[in-house]
């Protein structure tokens, strides 16, 4: 029995002959995922990044002033630089092979281990060039060094020619690598010029001292055939271009560069740029030695720690006790940031370098950025105050969401069933409370950050609600938006309406200042007029008045509600100096929380229009609503014909 258990099945001999030995290039081709992350589109383009990074290391070290990236029509790509050129002399440990052949055919071989050739570098494992070679069906290297030009070719990691001296090169220096990804590895995937164009441009932002030249022979949408990138402003230029025309809380990003040698007595530096905007979700793009780190790491942690501690300290100095509630999530939500570090011998998680793990980077980045951030906040109190107000609103909203997971609250006499998308206020009675009816979740996002959570509630409505005069009565309570509205107000509708059960003192319709917004407001007023008429009679229904434009001239800023007001203000001036900047608000969702609060939601500065019914001619009001909103389109057409002469201008 024991012998049966210990006996091996046929064909399962396991001995020394079972141990397979693969050379470096065979292992890369068998397991490409260990080196470039796989065989997908991202891995394919990562090969180009590996070669560009080698040239960037030459530029950062001060030996190259330009890099050229060229995409050929046959699927090859070339990366050239005017650096020192890869050494071509025999390697002292393997005299029969040149240093160039060792670099391209041997893993863990390169000039970035000792730190003598490069103070900081993106390559550190010595596998970039050899992996690209192993995964290419053709690769050619040309080196101009010591006024001589050398060339060598490879296929799938093996030399196909010897290193040859092909002539004199008195006016040329540097390295040129041309390769074609192997279809045996990547199948039908091809390099995309648009993606490589973005990669090349980002490298130019990351090191302001380099010029990157771009060429492509392939059509790829709007990607230019040729371009040159050189950005003296570095990451600040990069961030301004990324944000484009988006409204920001600071006129210029908080940006800077600190040399680690001066502060920490070690080689390296950090560069950063950050601004806050309500116009888009926050993001951070980080890099180490020009290599993207999409999963972040210690440099990102140090950066956010500096920003968080700095904004909290500024809040404390300015007397804002709520600043202590701000967290990293709050500053990152609307913060658009770029961080780039250059450090010696960085440690990454994996060969693809997606996450930096060097512990010292966190302390150095935090220390470098914090001092400058404190000074920047103190020097630009206008921007600092706007950013602090925005982050406090973010913190309050986060705390509200955590504390009010249940949206239902008790009215004076009973507990109501409330719609899940209602953002309720915390007041326990109706006195002084308001509910804003807004169109869509995007407008609701700005309004949530701008509201006073104690007495202002928010109900986003999806699109245009049902026209109650154009629909059968049986459809009313089948409409989700009407059901949500009735449940939020808590007072019933039609014959069951009871104004005493109304949960809010003011019901405020807040829509965009455009034609669609006016239509939505008309549909809502029609609903209240026909189904909740006493709500209007008792003075509970209002229209908000969001501005159409924000005009800024220097430190002076005003809001106007029409083109006529804008033209008048432009003619008179605002009292400041310089050009008047005109910002048109296309919708509530594009307004930042501060603008929305100041102009439309803060009782101390807003304008509300109370909806009333003419007491002298109430019957005429009902007839007009029926003509404009009822089931007979011919009545609407007749009304337009009768009143068209009163329309002087239609602004679309």
Helices and strands as residue ranges (DSSP letters): H 2-6, G 16-18, H 24-30, H 33-36, H 41-60, E 66-71, E 77-81, H 99-105, H 128-134, E 136-145, E 148-155, E 158-159, E 164-168, E 174-181, H 183-186, H 193-206, E 211-216, E 226-229, H 235-243, E 254-259, H 260-264, E 268-276, E 283-288, E 291-292, H 298-317, G 321-325, H 328-333, E 335-343, H 359-379, H 381-403, E 422-423, E 434-439, H 440-450, E 456-461, G 473-478, H 480-489, G 494-496, G 499-501, E 506-510, H 515-531, H 533-537, E 541-544, E 549-553, E 556-560, H 563-572, E 581-584, G 588-590, H 593-596, I 597-601, E 608-610, H 618-629, H 633-643, G 644-646
